[in-house]
């Protein structure tokens, strides 16, 4: 009985990341975005490593994500008198 409780608990604890691990993961993701979108932002006229250049990198990544995954047009929550009902409430 104890093993049935201990195994899922150990798996859950192993899945938790420390703040340092999360920061390192985010740093690696940002470095990848810079490699992919940095040259395009430089060609658009932004000087490398400026705030405008970083903003351009993030905007290009967000734009590609929106094109790739699309926008969700379903709303699940409270609104228009329908509590918890899913429907096409977003004005896209």
Buried (B, 14 or more C-beta within 10 A) or exposed (E): EEEEEEEEEEEEEEEEEEEEEEEEEEEEEBEEBBEEBBEEBBEEEBEEEEEEBBEBBBEBBEEEEEEEEEEEEEBEEEEEEEEEEEEEBEEE
